[in-house]
């Protein structure tokens, strides 16, 4: 690797050629504040918070490439005053309801203001006035807090290729807007929440349903069942100060009981059920040769992306509902009957790493008998907020186990949380069912990891092959769809997750500030925790889950049966 020598604050140092001054300084332990910079996503150098002195000039260090012999000063009076002036200008037009802001305590503008010792705002003048946009069930926009850094635009446009929001107007009137300023709910937004993860302030947040769930919990007439997705347990601990990659499954279950839920189920059971239904659907499509490749439908962001962008390809999507919707459908049918509870009095709450699940939960086609399968969806962040509000000492809770009979999943269910997990879980089951043999190694490592496109081929006993592709992040998904339209790829089964890395990095997970995010491979840490939970299970295949077997024996009959179709499958809507 080529290196160069530069001088930072009088100290000569050797850094990798091609690095920015910001990266080089941070590597040497010199902390330069930044705000608009988001590694790999936003290099607009619009905020000027990261300026350094190079010769007579003040230059933004986040986009300045270090050059041999460069002399950089990061802490002169001129630098400090310029940084403060930039931040004070931002504050002068910033809604300062900080105490009630959803990002209070985790706001990067707050952190930078504090770091720069800003005690007053010297600038006064006109303030932009913007209304909040609550129209989306998933994402709330509050333009009065927007600092126009463009990080959300990078996430939505560059990374996800959705482009629901972008810069509009000029000068003081500049705003981040949807096309023609339409409400977010009427835009092309697919609810993934990656804009929230990118936003350094409280201009973007999830549409909170905390009070709705508190109301249900305090109503003695409601039987409130909660379920938690696999990705939640490997991130929730971060909200309580644990490092990324800590599994808190048992403590999470204990906390949910203390919040007052009547039953605590694991969405992994719904994931196992998805494999039974989707695996059968795959074998049936392979048999008929119709509607191949089969594409997964677990991810509501991906489903809406398809509905918006590839409406004539909706026949490729699996008709399976997503795991938490399947779980909800089973709670209000099989479980209600077993427990002797009127389904109308049951409220199902899903704890998800995802904001798009909030939109999905409200889809009319995801319910039966006039009841939605899932009534409320809370993100991992909202669950953490409820636990804190309830005064629960989360870190010192004892481990507790999920309830049953439809609340326990296999190792295959848990890996749904990481990109490649659905494909791996399906392959474990499809191989064993078609071959009648037990897999010697259950891990399909080719579909694991963070490569944008992962591929795997398995041979079935009758000579057929299953060619599988896995993509994550909608930018990668669009590339794959377009390549397929050009006839460049031929697969039988494709797994897509809208968020890069899969649900572990969903838009509802705890938010890392940009500096920490650049230093921590949070996706890798959370994925490691997911795979370790799989390894710790005695049952690691969906079809071997005894509770799944009992569900088919006692209620559903067989996968893809008439009843299974009625309760566990759905259809999609062309939105263009
Ligand atoms: Fe460098 Fe904003 S200009 S962080």
Boltz pocket constraint, residues with backbone or C-beta under 6 A from the ligand:
constraints:
  - pocket:
      binder: B
      contacts: [[A, 33], [A, 34], [A, 35], [A, 36], [A, 37], [A, 44], [A, 45], [A, 46], [A, 47], [A, 48], [A, 49], [A, 50], [A, 51], [A, 60], [A, 61], [A, 62], [A, 63]]
      max_distance: 6.0
